[in-house]
Every structure is written in C-alpha cells, then in structure tokens.
Amino acid sequence: MRRPINVLASALTTLNLYFGIASIFAAIDGDFIKAAYFIVIAIILDTLDGAVARLTHTTSEFGKQLDSLCDIVSFGVAPSVLIYIAYIPEEPTNLTRLGAVLAIFYVISVALRLARFNVYQSDMRDYFVGLPSPAAAGTLASFVLFMRYFEWHDVMWYILGPLTVALSLVMVSNVLYPKSRVKAWLYGPRKGFSFLVLCGVAIAVIDQASHFSPSIVLLPVGLLYLVSGPIEFAYGKLTKRPAPEGVPGTFLPSDQRAHMQDDYPEAPGSSYTGDRL
C-alpha cells in the first residue's frame, strides 16, 4: 500500500536542501555573505514545509525522513563548512586545524541533535530539548553577516570559536526551549494588544535595519533565543522546580509540566513536524 506524500511540503524541503548545498558552494568560493544568506533562506523554507504539512494534515514518514536528511546538510554541513573556510588563512597555521576541529564538532552535534529528536522527542508539543539545529545555524549565519557588515574581521576569529562550541553543547544538552508557550502568548486574546504593540516596534526596527543589514536584527534575536533556555534552566534550578519524567536535569513551570509526556515514546509516529522553531 502506497503512503501519501505531500508534494508541496516535500518540494519546500527539497528547496531547503538546495540552499544548503548552495551555501556550501558559496563558502568554498569565499563568499561568506552569500553563504550565510542561503542558510537563512533554508531556515525559512524549513519553517514553511512544516506549516504546509500541518495545515493540509498530510504529515508522513517520508516527509520526516526527507526533512531530517535535508536538515543535516543545511543546518549541519553548510554551517560547518562556513566555519572551516572562515578559519583558513592564506598560509596553513594552527588556526586551520582549529577550524577543522570546530567544524567537525559542530556537525556531529547537529547529527546527534536530530537523531535524538526523531527517536525520542518528535511527539513533544510544548518544548524542544536542546537548541533546535535551525536556530543554531541561524545564529552562526547572522553572526557572520554582522561581523562582515561592521568589518570586524580581526574580532570575528576570537568569537566564532567559543560561539560554535556553545551552540554545539546547547544543542545536545537537556536545556528546554518552549514551543507552546510562545504560541499561547502570540495567539492568546489577553495578549492581543501587547502583541500588536510589539509588532509595531518590531516593524519600525526592521525597517530601519533594512537600510543597513538584516543581521542587525537577526543576530540579537538569535542570541536572545539562545540564552533564553539556559536562563530558564538556571531559574528553575534556583527555585528548585522538579525535573519532568523522561527529561533528566531539566525544569518546567508547573502549568507546563502536566502537558509533557511521562516518558519518551518508543517511536516518533506520524505526527512529526520537524526540528524547527
């Protein structure tokens, strides 16, 4: 019996893969700005394919497998090549070897993150366990764009390494990043006016930033999301919130704990929506 395939969602996922490969080619050619922008486009497509699959109620095992394979390229291999090429000077030095180590460490972390999500966490509706790989790739891409725009080339090498290590570790950590709480805040009727005010401010900021570089907005947003998980983790530890079953070492607010599964499922099932924001 043939299983249904959402052609539109799969086409968007394939485009995600295309821009991941295009980013690799651009990085090899030394065009870091184009490589970073291609990663950002891949993130947008990764978000759209999941939205299309959910709206049409056609999530499938095929879509899940295709999405994971594309994600490892666009959000694992492409950023790691960008990291490696960025650390290659005109003459081979220890800096080149450092770039290779960082690139390998990053792409392995992404692969482990995706595998853990597919097997244990695809049914979790409220939280991501560990930083999603698109968020990590977007933070790296926006960082490169930010540094290139302000021409802080000498400073970039000293920050890119620690940032890569931090992103890799947080991806494979048990730090929680909320999903349903953000949706509830956006769509909740009590928050409607606050959301409209925030949209107005965001539009004004983005309009001004668009005259300079999108990275002026993208990098702060990426860094804010990156630190939000560890901050909540530390706050939960200070307030001694109990860790939920099946997610050792993590802390949940009481109103969210009831919605978490008591343990990991044995299989992801057909409700997969991808490792995306």
FENVENVEN-V229428 format. One record per helix or strand of 2 or more residues. SS is the DSSP state (hx for helix, st for strand). FROM is the first residue (numbers start at 0). LEN is the number of residues. Records with the same first field share a line. If there is no record, write none. Layout:
# FENVENVEN-V229428
SS->FROM-LEN + FROM-LEN
This chain:
# FENVENVEN-V229428
hx->6-22 + 31-24 + 60-26 + 93-28 + 132-17 + 152-19 + 179-8 + 188-22 + 214-24 + 253-4
st->126-3 + 175-3
